[in-house]
Amino acid sequence: MSTQLKNDKIIRDPVHGYIGLTKLEYELIQLPVLNRLHNVRQMAIAYLVYPGALTTRFVHCVGVMHVASKMIRNLHENSSAEIFATLFPDFKGTGFSRLEQTVRLAALLHDVGHGPFSHVSEQVMEKCLTEAEKTQAAKIFQDKDFHAHEYCSIKLIQHEIGGLLAEEDSGYVANVCALIAKESFSSELGESVDGLTIARQLISGQLDADRMDYLLRDAYATGVTYGSIDADRILLNLMIRKDKTDRFHIAVHERALSAIEDMLDARFKMYKWVYRHHLVVSVSELLRKALDDFVPRRMSKNLFRWEVFEQGGGDDHSVWTELRKVIKREPTAAKYNGILDRRFLPISLFKRPAHLARLVDRVIEKTGRHESEENIRHRIERLIIEPELQDTLRQNIERERAPLSKATLFGVNLPPSPYKPIKHDDTIWLCGDETTITELTEESTYSQAISREWGEFPSAVFCYVIPNMKRDNAKGLADRMEEVLVSTLAGIR
């Protein structure tokens, strides 16, 4: 049987060039559930800071499919037939093309359940799930802190999408779900633990197709240069090797080490300057708070339900239309005006690591006693997440003179996400011409330096808005607002 998938259609992508689609993939992208992704922005409302950040979940999913296809092909070409027969025994008799199609489908559909404004709506989507669905999701992902969009992706694949997949191949639904979730779904891929792990890492891992696409695509959209990675050098040097315990892993030939280092560096800088730009973070949090405030009190839960996604609804446009109506009509919604009118965007108190360090120093000075920086940073985290402390902060603001007394101050935790080879199944392995594989940081001091730099990245952002006060005027109250924040933190025990 041929190992080459037949392209039924060709589309042109600004990042990857020409991308081929099989007949099944072409039929899938005609469905309303896939078409809605044209109206779900990849970077939510980051376009208020980076005007070109208008790329969509649809084109991202197609790009991930393209990269994942290259990954599985190169793993196949650079590894022996015996290895693949061991890892994927149920695909041996049907040819490699069926395995490649499975991987491509999982990549194409991995984000199909994303809600409006992508990650910004994650919390409200979870709130809109039933208790039975939350229990089911926790089981599927073996984690109480599951991502709602991943659960919705599974549900969508099992319903209308599943019907189309089953017409082509009865095993596709279970196999695709197995790659997206942690539960095996009794799939053919579950026959080999290492095989299932390797296939999953193509969709979600340290060097996965998802990251390789979004780094390139988001850098292209925003106009920055540091996301431009040499993905092809990594892809061409992928292979499968055994470790000392005879477990199989994805490994990269050491000739691609510089490209891997560049990818880790690019990811760090994209987070530092784009995804976690202080204004991107603050306006995204303002939108999240508005959704949390209005759903379901003033906006229907249906906008965030997977059954509505299946019919093509629940996209950015439909939610934006309802949100605009509520903000304009709700008397207490003036604090959310920055979402609709850039003149009222939030004011950031801390923009850079040095600014957050200044806050820590001021709190220590205010308490009048020696305290560790770690202790103060823990207070900051508590202030952001504990409702009682947020009430105290709000009361302290209300004691100030107007117009500061009407302000809303909110913080956002930004946990660092460096490469740390803690999880055995999420390690970057390097190999040479010999069969031995080594973990990345054993060979690369540069990757260690990048991880250390992540630790210096601000772990929190604080922003404030004053209802009906334009941003340029509200900036003049930053010193007073910072003093309220310092006093509140100093009073936490």
Secondary structure, DSSP 8 states (H G I E B T S, - for coil): ---S---SEEEEETTTEEEEE-HHHHHHTTSHHHHGGGGSBTTTTGGGTSTT---BHHHHHHHHHHHHHHHHHHHHHTS-HHHHHHH-GGGTTT-HHHHHHHHHHHHHHTTTT--TTGGGGHHHHHHTS-HHHHHHHHHHHT-TT--HHHHHHHHHHHTHHHHHHHHH-TTHHHHHHHHHSSS-TT-GGGG-HHHHHHHHHHHSSTT-HHHHHHHHHHHHHHT-STT---HHHHHHTEEEEE-TTS-EEEEEEGGGHHHHHHHHHHHHHHIIIIIT-HHHHHHHHHHHHHHHHHTTTTS-GGGG-HHHHHTT-S-HHHHHHHHHHHHHH-GGGGGGGGGT-GGG--EES--SHHHHHHHHHHHHHHHTS---HHHHHHHHHHHHH-HHHHHHHHHHHHTS-TTGGG-EEEEEE-------TTSGGG--EEE-SSS-EEEHHHH-HHHHHHHHHHHHS-SEEEEEE-TT--HHHHGGGHHHHHHHHHHHHHT--
